[in-house]
C-alpha cells in the first residue's frame, strides 16, 4: 500500500460579509481528477476572517446561517480588535475563529463521503470583497 498526497488550490472571489459560497462541485472535480480511491480530503481557507463549514446549501438555510452569526456575533458591536487596528472587522475574526478554517472529508471509491444534503461552504466574514485561496489536500491510495 502506497499513500499519495495530491495538492490543489481553488481561487475564490467573495463579496464580503456575509457571503456563503458552496464549493462542493469544485471539490468533487478535484476528487475525481486525483486518481485516488480512498483516504481523506482536507479543505483549508487561507486567512483569519473566513471559514469552512458544511450545511444544506439552500436559500432558507443560507439566510438562517447569516442571521445566526449576526445574533451571536453582531457586526455593529464595538470589539477590542477594532481599537487595535481601526479596521472595524473584529466581528469577522470572531466569526471565523468560531467556525474554523478547515474541514476533513473522508472519501471511498473516489467519492466524497458527504451526506445527501451536506454541501461544503466557504464563509466570508470580512468587511470587503476578497479573493480567497482554498487549499485542498488529499491523502490516500
C-alpha positions in Angstrom: 0.0 0.0 0.0 1.4 3.3 -1.1 -0.1 6.6 0.1 -0.1 9.6 -2.2 -0.6 13.3 -1.5 -2.4 15.5 -4.0 -2.3 19.2 -3.6 -4.7 21.6 -5.4 -5.8 25.2 -4.8 -9.1 27.0 -5.6 -9.1 30.7 -6.1 -12.5 32.1 -5.0 -13.8 35.6 -5.3 -16.1 36.6 -2.4 -18.4 39.6 -2.0 -17.6 40.4 1.7 -19.6 39.8 4.8 -21.9 37.9 4.7 -21.0 35.7 1.7 -21.6 31.9 1.9 -20.2 30.2 -1.2 -20.7 26.5 -2.0 -17.6 24.8 -3.3 -18.7 21.1 -3.3 -18.6 20.9 -7.2 -15.0 22.1 -7.3 -14.1 19.6 -4.6 -15.8 16.8 -6.4 -13.8 17.7 -9.6 -10.6 17.7 -7.7 -11.5 14.3 -6.1 -12.3 12.7 -9.5 -9.1 14.0 -11.2 -6.8 12.9 -8.3 -6.8 9.2 -9.2 -7.2 8.3 -5.6 -9.8 5.8 -4.4 -9.8 6.1 -0.6 -8.4 8.4 2.0 -9.1 11.9 3.3 -9.5 15.4 1.8 -8.5 18.4 3.9 -10.0 21.8 2.8 -8.4 24.9 4.3 -9.2 28.6 3.7 -6.2 30.9 4.0 -7.0 34.0 6.1 -8.3 34.8 9.6 -11.6 36.3 8.5 -13.1 33.3 6.5 -14.1 29.8 7.4 -15.1 26.4 6.0 -18.2 24.6 7.1 -20.9 22.2 5.8 -24.7 22.6 5.8 -27.6 22.1 3.4 -26.9 24.8 0.9 -30.4 26.1 0.1 -31.7 29.7 0.2 -33.5 29.3 3.6 -30.5 27.8 5.3 -28.2 30.4 3.8 -30.3 33.1 5.4 -30.6 31.2 8.7 -26.8 30.9 8.9 -26.3 34.6 8.2 -28.9 35.5 10.8 -27.3 33.1 13.3 -23.9 34.8 13.1 -25.5 38.3 13.3 -27.2 37.2 16.5 -24.3 35.6 18.3 -21.5 38.0 17.0 -23.2 41.2 15.8 -21.5 43.4 13.2 -22.4 46.7 14.8 -20.9 46.0 18.3 -17.5 47.5 19.2 -14.7 45.0 19.6 -11.2 45.4 21.1 -9.7 44.3 17.8 -11.3 47.3 16.2 -9.5 49.6 18.6 -6.1 47.9 17.8 -6.2 48.2 14.0 -9.1 50.6 13.3 -10.5 48.3 10.6 -13.9 47.5 12.1 -13.6 43.8 11.4 -13.3 42.4 14.9 -16.6 40.6 14.3 -15.1 39.0 11.2 -12.2 37.5 13.1 -14.5 36.2 15.9 -17.0 34.6 13.4 -14.1 32.9 11.6 -12.5 31.7 14.8 -15.8 30.2 16.0 -16.4 28.3 12.7 -12.8 27.3 11.9 -10.6 27.4 8.8 -10.6 23.8 7.8 -12.6 20.6 7.3 -11.6 17.0 6.8 -13.8 14.8 4.5 -13.2 11.0 4.1 -13.6 9.5 0.6 -14.0 6.0 -0.6 -14.3 4.6 -4.2 -13.3 8.1 -5.4 -16.4 9.6 -3.8 -16.5 12.2 -1.0 -18.5 10.7 1.9 -20.9 13.7 2.3 -24.5 13.3 3.3 -27.2 13.7 0.7 -28.0 17.3 1.9 -24.5 18.2 3.0 -22.5 20.7 1.0 -19.1 22.3 1.7 -19.3 26.1 2.1 -16.8 28.9 2.4 -18.0 31.6 4.8 -16.6 35.0 4.1 -16.9 37.3 7.1 -14.6 40.1 6.2 -15.9 43.6 5.6 -14.9 43.7 1.9 -14.8 41.6 -1.1 -11.7 39.2 -1.2 -10.1 36.7 -3.4 -9.7 33.6 -1.1 -7.2 30.8 -1.6 -8.7 27.4 -0.7 -6.0 24.7 -0.1 -7.2 21.2 -0.9 -5.0 18.3 0.0 -5.9 14.6 -0.5 -4.1 11.8 1.2 -4.9 8.4 0.1 -4.4 5.5 -2.2 
